[in-house]
């Protein structure tokens, strides 16, 4: 098997250093949630600082550890272009590349993927409502103004409710890209066993696959059409302190849609807490996970070991998820 020394392993390494070691045209699907340049802003970032809850109130516009900087998008594009070129090389012809993004940086991500040679086929929208508003008021700055209190009060009254331009974020985009097929889609599927979508997969109340999904109950129409089970604490693992754990059902949904071969290889170059690998293993597919953070690598390995030690645990989780889903389905 190609990449045999990497198959079904989580590797602690820099993605740009490890990806060149993978064989070309050897991966069926790449599914990942990159750090959005979180660890590329400067040399001072570290896990402990970003994870400290006390820092959550300092920076409101983006995840902790980031700051608004127009140049950030440019640096992110350049960095992700290098990533995307390697992903393009290792994917089989017709292979799919799913990449989560923040709304603010999606255009940079999609452009990098496009410029690496991929075809941007669509974009998924992960829709949710349970999120914190991140806009910041200006009262703190008004206090520092070198004017009398009466003038400050007038400014406060005039700007009441006006905050920094950050609306409540209620969706997360996922780029859906594809390496160009070899000849026709049919020929590509026969030769490489990848390139078409499985429309037997259903979402919500037995609905046709859509590019929108939600794990939260919103209303009857949305729930009927797009609802996927919400991740439970049992699914994540009580030891899992990763800040952005992706729902297992979302990863399973994307893999089911795109991975045809029984021995398909699912690559996640930014594996985080291992959800992509767990989803691949649960579906009987192979996986390769990469992450620079040793702590996350250990969390991923622990979640995978739980699957080996207690496969029934995931059956219980799946049953709980289905029960939760049925609770919100339209009768």
Long-range contacts (C-beta under 8 A, 24 or more apart in sequence): 1-263, 2-26, 2-265, 3-27, 3-265, 3-288, 6-288, 7-265, 7-286, 7-287, 7-288, 8-281, 8-286, 8-287, 8-288, 9-288, 9-289, 10-271, 10-274, 10-277, 10-289, 10-290, 10-291, 10-297, 10-300, 10-301, 10-304, 11-288, 11-289, 11-290, 11-291, 11-297, 12-291, 12-292, 12-293, 12-294, 12-297, 13-290, 13-292, 14-292, 15-83, 15-86, 15-269, 15-270, 15-290, 15-292, 16-82, 16-83, 16-86, 18-269, 18-290, 19-83, 19-86, 19-87, 19-89, 19-90, 19-269, 19-290, 20-86, 22-90, 22-267, 22-288, 23-90, 24-89, 24-90, 25-90, 25-91, 25-92, 25-93, 25-192, 26-90, 26-92, 26-265, 27-90, 27-91, 27-92, 27-95, 27-265, 27-266, 27-267, 27-288, 28-91, 28-92, 28-95, 28-96, 28-193, 28-194, 28-258, 28-259, 28-260, 28-261, 28-264, 28-265, 28-266, 28-285, 29-95, 29-96, 29-97, 29-98, 29-194, 29-254, 29-255, 29-258, 29-259, 29-264, 29-265, 29-266, 29-267, 30-87, 30-90, 30-91, 30-95, 30-96, 30-97, 30-98, 30-99, 30-266, 30-267, 30-268, 30-269, 31-98, 31-251, 31-254, 31-255, 31-266, 31-267, 31-268, 31-276, 32-98, 32-99, 32-100, 32-267, 32-268, 32-269, 32-270, 32-271, 32-276, 33-99, 33-100, 33-244, 33-246, 33-270, 33-272, 34-80, 34-83, 34-99, 34-100, 34-101, 34-109, 34-269, 34-270, 35-270, 36-62, 36-63, 36-66, 36-76, 36-101, 36-102, 36-105, 37-66, 37-72, 37-75, 37-76, 37-79, 37-105, 38-63, 38-65, 38-66, 39-65, 39-292, 40-75, 40-76, 40-79, 41-65, 41-66, 41-67, 41-69, 41-72, 47-293, 47-295, 50-243, 51-241, 51-243, 60-134, 60-135, 60-136, 60-164, 60-166, 61-134, 61-136, 61-164, 61-166, 62-102, 62-104, 63-102, 63-243, 63-244, 64-243, 72-105, 73-104, 73-105, 73-107, 73-108, 74-108, 76-105, 76-108, 76-109, 76-112, 77-108, 77-109, 77-111, 77-112, 78-112, 80-108, 80-109, 80-112, 80-113, 81-112, 81-115, 81-116, 83-112, 83-269, 84-112, 84-113, 84-115, 84-116, 84-118, 85-116, 85-117, 87-116, 87-267, 87-269, 88-116, 88-117, 88-118, 88-179, 90-267, 91-179, 92-179, 92-192, 92-194, 93-179, 93-180, 93-181, 93-182, 93-188, 93-191, 93-192, 93-194, 93-195, 94-178, 94-179, 94-180, 94-181, 94-182, 94-185, 94-188, 94-189, 94-192, 94-194, 94-195, 94-196, 95-178, 95-179, 95-192, 95-194, 95-195, 96-176, 96-177, 96-178, 96-179, 96-194, 96-258, 97-175, 97-176, 97-177, 97-178, 97-179, 98-124, 98-174, 98-175, 98-176, 98-177, 98-254, 98-258, 99-174, 99-175, 99-177, 100-126, 100-172, 100-173, 100-174, 100-246, 101-172, 101-173, 101-174, 101-175, 102-169, 102-172, 103-169, 103-171, 103-172, 103-173, 106-173, 106-175, 109-175, 110-175, 110-177, 113-175, 113-177, 114-177, 117-179, 117-180, 118-177, 118-178, 118-179, 119-177, 119-178, 119-179, 119-180, 120-175, 120-176, 120-177, 121-176, 121-177, 121-178, 122-176, 122-211, 123-173, 123-174, 123-175, 123-176, 123-211, 124-173, 124-174, 124-176, 124-211, 124-212, 124-213, 124-254, 125-171, 125-172, 125-173, 125-174, 125-211, 125-212, 125-213, 126-171, 126-172, 126-173, 126-174, 126-213, 126-214, 126-215, 126-250, 127-170, 127-171, 127-212, 127-213, 127-214, 127-218, 127-222, 127-226, 128-170, 128-171, 128-172, 128-214, 128-215, 128-216, 129-170, 129-216, 129-218, 130-216, 131-168, 131-169, 131-170, 132-168, 133-166, 133-167, 133-168, 134-166, 134-168, 134-169, 135-163, 135-164, 135-165, 135-166, 135-167, 136-163, 136-164, 136-166, 137-163, 137-164, 138-162, 138-163, 138-164, 174-254, 176-211, 189-260, 193-260, 193-261, 193-264, 194-258, 194-259, 194-260, 194-261, 194-264, 196-260, 197-257, 197-258, 198-256, 198-257, 198-258, 198-260, 201-253, 201-256, 201-257, 203-227, 203-228, 203-253, 204-228, 204-329, 205-329, 205-330, 209-257, 213-250, 213-253, 215-247, 215-249, 215-250, 217-328, 220-330, 223-328, 223-329, 223-330, 224-329, 224-330, 227-325, 227-328, 227-329, 228-253, 228-325, 229-318, 229-321, 229-322, 229-324, 229-325, 230-321, 230-324, 231-321, 232-317, 232-320, 232-321, 234-313, 234-316, 234-317, 234-320, 235-317, 235-321, 236-273, 237-273, 237-299, 237-302, 237-303, 237-306, 239-299, 239-302, 240-273, 240-299, 240-303, 241-299, 242-272, 242-273, 242-296, 242-299, 244-272, 245-272, 245-273, 245-275, 246-272, 246-275, 246-276, 247-275, 248-275, 248-278, 248-279, 248-282, 248-317, 249-321, 251-275, 251-276, 251-278, 251-279, 251-280, 252-279, 252-282, 252-283, 255-279, 255-280, 255-283, 255-285, 256-283, 259-283, 259-285, 271-296, 271-297, 271-300, 272-296, 272-300, 273-299, 273-300, 273-303, 274-299, 274-300, 274-301, 274-303, 274-304, 277-303, 277-304, 278-303, 278-304, 278-307, 281-307, 282-307, 282-314
